[in-house]
């Protein structure tokens, strides 16, 4: 379940292909590095699935934000910093609290990872 290049195509919606590809590639690299840093290949199948699903959802959300008028000029790092914090992540699943909790948990760990790289 490690992030794979198929995710890049999954995240692209075709409104601004060059911008979508740029942000998708950046996120893919970051998520792959995060996966390795967390040692997720050594974790159980359930843990891998949880992280994989959450990262995939976060990536799709951020690519969509990247082409919005408000965020069109932001770098991938700026998008991540704006939407992922020490307490929670982007509100993606407002009608599914359990899944949103998974996204928030992975977002907190991703935020911590990003801060450690600075």
N, CA and C of each residue as an Amber inpcrd file, in Angstrom:
protein
   354
   0.7930000  -1.2060000   0.0000000   0.0000000   0.0000000   0.0000000
   0.8360000   1.2730000   0.0000000   2.1450000   1.1240000  -0.1570000
   3.0160000   2.2990000  -0.2060000   2.5140000   3.2350000  -1.3120000
   2.6450000   4.5500000  -1.0980000   2.2410000   5.4650000  -2.1700000
   2.8810000   5.0450000  -3.4920000   2.0920000   5.0880000  -4.5450000
   2.6290000   4.7030000  -5.8530000   2.2490000   5.7500000  -6.8960000
   2.9040000   5.6800000  -8.0330000   2.7370000   6.7080000  -9.0670000
   1.3190000   6.7790000  -9.6180000   0.5190000   5.7430000  -9.4210000
  -0.8800000   5.7930000  -9.8570000  -1.6400000   6.9060000  -9.1330000
  -1.2210000   7.2020000  -7.9260000  -1.8750000   8.2580000  -7.1600000
  -1.8250000   9.5920000  -7.9010000  -0.7170000   9.8540000  -8.5850000
  -0.5670000  11.1220000  -9.3000000  -1.7040000  11.2920000 -10.3020000
  -2.0150000  10.2500000 -11.0340000  -3.1230000  10.3150000 -12.0050000
  -4.4730000  10.3840000 -11.3030000  -4.6110000   9.6840000 -10.1660000
  -5.8600000   9.7210000  -9.4140000  -6.2040000  11.1330000  -8.9670000
  -5.2020000  11.8830000  -8.5790000  -5.4110000  13.2180000  -8.0310000
  -5.7060000  14.2750000  -9.0900000  -5.3490000  14.0300000 -10.3190000
  -5.5210000  15.0420000 -11.3630000  -6.9500000  15.0270000 -11.8940000
  -7.5380000  16.2300000 -11.9890000  -8.9210000  16.3300000 -12.4610000
  -9.0360000  16.9980000 -13.8240000  -7.9510000  17.5400000 -14.3340000
  -7.9400000  18.0590000 -15.6950000  -8.2760000  19.5220000 -15.8670000
  -8.4370000  20.2620000 -14.7880000  -8.7430000  21.6920000 -14.9250000
  -7.5050000  22.5270000 -15.2090000  -6.3960000  22.1370000 -14.6200000
  -5.1280000  22.8280000 -14.8250000  -4.0330000  21.7540000 -14.7900000
  -3.9030000  20.9930000 -15.8790000  -3.0340000  19.8160000 -15.8790000
  -1.5980000  20.0610000 -15.4210000  -0.9820000  21.1410000 -15.8320000
   0.4180000  21.3590000 -15.4590000   0.5450000  21.6260000 -13.9580000
  -0.3370000  22.4240000 -13.4150000  -0.3250000  22.7180000 -11.9720000
  -0.6450000  21.4570000 -11.1670000  -1.6330000  20.7120000 -11.6170000
  -2.0240000  19.4820000 -10.9320000  -0.8690000  18.4800000 -10.9210000
  -0.1760000  18.3620000 -12.0260000   0.9440000  17.4220000 -12.1220000
   2.0870000  17.8540000 -11.2150000   2.3800000  19.1340000 -11.2120000
   3.4570000  19.6670000 -10.3650000   3.1800000  19.3660000  -8.8940000
   1.9930000  19.7000000  -8.4230000   1.6460000  19.4930000  -7.0170000
   1.5580000  18.0020000  -6.7040000   0.9830000  17.2250000  -7.6060000
   0.8780000  15.7760000  -7.4010000   2.2470000  15.1370000  -7.2510000
   3.1750000  15.5120000  -8.1000000   4.5320000  14.9600000  -8.0190000
   5.2090000  15.3380000  -6.7010000   5.0580000  16.5880000  -6.2890000
   5.6390000  17.0330000  -5.0200000   5.0560000  16.2420000  -3.8440000
   3.7360000  16.1030000  -3.8300000   3.0870000  15.3770000  -2.7350000
   3.4790000  13.9090000  -2.7460000   3.5490000  13.3180000  -3.9150000
   3.9330000  11.9160000  -4.0190000   5.3180000  11.6910000  -3.4130000
   6.2700000  12.5550000  -3.7510000   7.6220000  12.4260000  -3.1980000
   7.6100000  12.5800000  -1.6740000   6.8910000  13.5770000  -1.1960000
   6.8230000  13.8080000   0.2390000   6.1650000  12.6260000   0.9600000
   5.0570000  12.1370000   0.4270000   4.3470000  11.0250000   1.0610000
   5.1980000   9.7540000   1.0530000   5.9510000   9.5320000  -0.0110000
   6.8300000   8.3670000  -0.0790000   7.9380000   8.4700000   0.9660000
   8.5350000   9.6490000   1.1020000   9.5720000   9.8630000   2.1220000
   8.9960000   9.6950000   3.5240000   7.8030000  10.2290000   3.7460000
   7.1250000  10.1020000   5.0370000   6.8720000   8.6300000   5.3490000
   6.3880000   7.8820000   4.3730000   6.0980000   6.4540000   4.5380000
   7.3590000   5.7100000   5.0070000   8.4580000   6.0010000   4.3370000
   9.7250000   5.3410000   4.6900000  10.1990000   5.7730000   6.0740000
  10.0850000   7.0440000   6.3720000  10.5110000   7.5810000   7.6590000
   9.7290000   6.9520000   8.8190000   8.4610000   6.7080000   8.5960000
   7.6100000   6.1080000   9.6280000   7.7800000   4.5950000   9.7110000
   8.5430000   4.0160000   8.7950000   8.7520000   2.5750000   8.7910000
   7.4700000   1.7980000   8.5550000   6.6100000   2.3330000   7.7190000
   5.2920000   1.7310000   7.5230000   5.3300000   0.3950000   6.7900000
   6.3860000   0.1390000   6.0350000   6.4960000  -1.1700000   5.3790000
   6.5890000  -2.2950000   6.4010000   7.0440000  -1.9690000   7.5950000
   7.2040000  -2.9680000   8.6550000   5.9540000  -3.1290000   9.5060000
   4.9550000  -2.3030000   9.2890000   3.7190000  -2.3350000  10.0820000
   2.7480000  -3.3600000   9.5070000   1.6810000  -3.5860000  10.2380000
   0.6680000  -4.5310000   9.8100000  -0.1730000  -4.0020000   8.6600000
  -0.9050000  -4.9020000   8.0480000  -1.7310000  -4.5640000   6.8830000
  -2.7580000  -3.4820000   7.2110000  -3.3820000  -3.5610000   8.3720000
  -4.3950000  -2.5710000   8.7520000  -3.7820000  -1.1860000   8.8680000
  -2.6220000  -1.1000000   9.4990000  -1.9450000   0.1880000   9.6510000
  -1.5640000   0.7550000   8.2870000  -1.0150000  -0.0840000   7.4360000
  -0.6510000   0.3620000   6.0820000  -1.8710000   0.8730000   5.3370000
  -2.9860000   0.1540000   5.4420000  -4.2130000   0.5690000   4.7590000
  -4.7220000   1.9050000   5.2900000  -4.6460000   2.0820000   6.5990000
  -5.1030000   3.3410000   7.2030000  -4.2810000   4.5210000   6.6940000
  -2.9700000   4.3710000   6.7350000  -2.0920000   5.4480000   6.2740000
  -2.2520000   5.6820000   4.7720000  -2.3000000   4.6140000   4.0230000
  -2.4310000   4.7280000   2.5710000  -3.7160000   5.4680000   2.1980000
  -4.8180000   5.0570000   2.7850000  -6.0980000   5.7030000   2.4840000
  -6.1170000   7.1630000   2.8700000  -5.5760000   7.4650000   4.0440000
  -5.5600000   8.8540000   4.5030000  -4.6530000   9.7150000   3.6280000
  -3.4600000   9.2260000   3.3170000  -2.5460000   9.9950000   2.4680000
  -3.1320000  10.2200000   1.0800000  -3.7720000   9.1960000   0.5430000
  -4.3840000   9.3300000  -0.7760000  -5.4760000  10.4000000  -0.7470000
  -6.2910000  10.4040000   0.2960000  -7.3580000  11.4020000   0.4290000
  -6.7930000  12.8030000   0.6100000  -5.7880000  12.9290000   1.4430000
  -5.1580000  14.2310000   1.6780000  -4.5520000  14.7630000   0.3810000
  -3.8800000  13.9060000  -0.3650000  -3.2800000  14.3290000  -1.6340000
  -4.3240000  14.8340000  -2.6170000  -5.4080000  14.0980000  -2.7670000
  -6.4770000  14.5280000  -3.6630000  -7.0600000  15.8670000  -3.2530000
  -7.2640000  16.0300000  -1.9670000  -7.8040000  17.2830000  -1.4420000
  -6.8550000  18.4440000  -1.7410000  -5.5590000  18.2330000  -1.4880000
  -4.5920000  19.3120000  -1.6850000  -4.4090000  19.6830000  -3.1500000
  -4.4670000  18.7060000  -4.0370000  -4.3700000  19.0220000  -5.4670000
  -5.5810000  19.8580000  -5.8860000  -6.7340000  19.4970000  -5.3770000
  -7.9330000  20.2890000  -5.6830000  -7.7830000  21.7150000  -5.1540000
  -7.2400000  21.8580000  -3.9500000  -7.0230000  23.1880000  -3.3900000
  -5.9980000  23.9730000  -4.2120000  -5.0130000  23.2760000  -4.7450000
  -3.9330000  23.9290000  -5.4980000  -4.4280000  24.6430000  -6.7410000
  -5.5530000  24.2210000  -7.2770000  -6.0550000  24.8730000  -8.4920000
  -7.1990000  25.8450000  -8.1920000  -7.5230000  26.0070000  -6.9110000
  -8.5510000  26.9870000  -6.5640000  -7.9550000  28.3890000  -6.6740000
  -8.7980000  29.3680000  -6.8430000  -8.3270000  30.7430000  -6.9980000
  -7.5070000  31.2180000  -5.8040000  -7.9080000  30.8300000  -4.6000000
  -7.2260000  31.2870000  -3.3930000  -5.8340000  30.6870000  -3.2240000
  -5.6260000  29.4850000  -3.7260000  -4.3670000  28.7790000  -3.4850000
  -3.5330000  28.5480000  -4.7400000  -3.8990000  29.1280000  -5.8390000
  -3.2500000  28.8470000  -7.1190000  -1.7750000  29.2440000  -7.1620000
  -1.3600000  30.1720000  -6.3250000   0.0300000  30.6250000  -6.3640000
   0.8900000  30.0380000  -5.2370000   0.3360000  29.1190000  -4.4630000
   1.0650000  28.5470000  -3.3280000   1.8580000  27.3150000  -3.7440000
   2.9930000  27.1400000  -3.0880000   3.7870000  25.9480000  -3.3180000
   3.1300000  24.7590000  -2.6180000   3.5870000  23.5770000  -2.9340000
   3.0600000  22.3760000  -2.2840000   3.3140000  22.4250000  -0.7820000
   4.4750000  22.9090000  -0.3900000   4.8060000  23.0310000   1.0370000
   3.8640000  24.0090000   1.7310000   3.5610000  25.1120000   1.0700000
   2.6310000  26.0870000   1.6560000   1.2350000  25.5000000   1.7940000
   0.8040000  24.7420000   0.7920000  -0.5060000  24.0910000   0.8690000
  -0.5630000  23.1190000   2.0430000   0.4690000  22.3120000   2.1760000
   0.5260000  21.3640000   3.2890000   0.4940000  22.0940000   4.6260000
   1.3090000  23.1190000   4.7680000   1.3720000  23.8630000   6.0250000
   0.0390000  24.5210000   6.3650000  -0.6660000  24.9540000   5.3500000
  -1.9430000  25.6300000   5.5690000  -3.0520000  24.6550000   5.9550000
  -3.0200000  23.4550000   5.4240000  -4.1330000  22.5260000   5.6060000
  -3.8650000  21.3930000   6.5950000  -2.6200000  21.2360000   7.0220000
  -2.2700000  20.1680000   7.9530000  -1.5710000  20.8010000   9.1440000
  -2.0890000  20.5240000  10.3250000  -1.5210000  21.1250000  11.5160000
  -1.2300000  20.1150000  12.6030000  -0.8050000  20.6130000  13.7700000
  -0.4390000  19.7160000  14.8700000  -1.6410000  19.0360000  15.5290000
  -2.8410000  19.4790000  15.2080000  -4.0280000  18.9390000  15.8720000
  -4.9740000  18.1910000  14.9490000  -4.9880000  18.5650000  13.6900000
  -5.9050000  17.9100000  12.7590000  -5.4930000  18.1880000  11.3170000
  -6.2600000  17.6210000  10.4110000  -6.0010000  17.8060000   8.9920000
  -7.1790000  18.4740000   8.3250000  -7.2060000  18.4350000   7.0190000
  -8.3180000  19.0550000   6.2980000  -9.6150000  18.2880000   6.5530000
 -10.7100000  19.0200000   6.5840000 -12.0190000  18.3980000   6.7680000
 -12.4480000  17.8070000   5.4240000 -12.2410000  16.5150000   5.2980000
 -12.5380000  15.8150000   4.0520000 -13.8120000  14.9880000   4.1870000
 -13.9770000  14.3590000   5.3400000 -15.1170000  13.4400000   5.5580000
 -15.9850000  13.9400000   6.7040000 -16.6490000  15.0540000   6.4870000
 -17.4570000  15.6490000   7.5500000 -18.6250000  14.7650000   7.9850000
 -19.0270000  13.8240000   7.1610000 -20.1540000  12.9510000   7.4970000
 -19.7170000  11.5650000   7.9710000 -18.4060000  11.3590000   8.1600000
 -17.8840000  10.0770000   8.6230000 -16.7870000  10.3560000   9.6510000
 -17.1930000  10.4400000  10.9040000 -16.2750000  10.8390000  11.9650000
 -15.0910000   9.8850000  12.1150000 -15.3400000   8.5930000  12.0030000
 -14.2530000   7.6130000  12.1520000 -13.1920000   7.8100000  11.0760000
 -13.6190000   8.0000000   9.8340000 -12.6530000   8.2020000   8.7470000
 -11.9490000   9.5400000   8.8930000 -12.6700000  10.5740000   9.3050000
 -12.0460000  11.8750000   9.5210000 -10.9920000  11.7780000  10.6340000
 -11.2700000  10.9950000  11.6560000 -10.2840000  10.8030000  12.7250000
  -9.0020000  10.1690000  12.1920000  -9.1320000   9.2450000  11.2390000
  -7.9510000   8.6320000  10.6080000  -7.1560000   9.6810000   9.8350000
  -7.8490000  10.5050000   9.0890000  -7.1940000  11.5710000   8.3220000
  -6.4810000  12.5340000   9.2690000  -7.1430000  12.8780000  10.3660000
  -6.5350000  13.7850000  11.3440000  -5.2900000  13.1780000  11.9760000
  -5.3490000  11.8780000  12.3090000  -4.2020000  11.2080000  12.9230000
  -3.0040000  11.2110000  11.9740000  -3.2330000  10.8480000  10.7250000
  -2.1430000  10.8330000   9.7500000  -1.6480000  12.2630000   9.4950000
  -2.5510000  13.2150000   9.4710000  -2.1630000  14.6140000   9.2780000
  -1.2570000  15.1000000  10.3980000  -1.5830000  14.7410000  11.6430000
  -0.7320000  15.1400000  12.7710000   0.6740000  14.5630000  12.6260000
   0.7470000  13.2990000  12.2480000   2.0580000  12.6600000  12.0860000
   2.8210000  13.2560000  10.8910000   2.1050000  13.5610000   9.8240000
   2.7310000  14.1890000   8.6630000   3.2370000  15.5820000   9.0300000
   2.4560000  16.3160000   9.8010000   2.8620000  17.6490000  10.2540000
   4.1510000  17.5530000  11.0820000   4.1950000  16.6010000  11.9970000
   5.3710000  16.3960000  12.8390000   6.5860000  16.0530000  11.9850000
   6.3790000  15.1950000  10.9930000   7.4610000  14.8200000  10.0760000
   7.9710000  16.0460000   9.3160000   7.0580000  16.8500000   8.8080000
   7.4520000  18.0410000   8.0550000   8.2310000  19.0080000   8.9320000
   7.8180000  19.1840000  10.1700000   8.5150000  20.0900000  11.0930000
   9.9210000  19.5860000  11.3990000  10.0790000  18.2740000  11.4710000
  11.4030000  17.7090000  11.7700000  12.3710000  17.8900000  10.6000000
  11.8570000  18.0970000   9.4010000  12.6890000  18.2730000   8.2090000
  13.1450000  19.7080000   8.0330000  12.5450000  20.6240000   8.7660000
  12.8900000  22.0530000   8.6310000  14.1630000  22.4010000   9.3390000
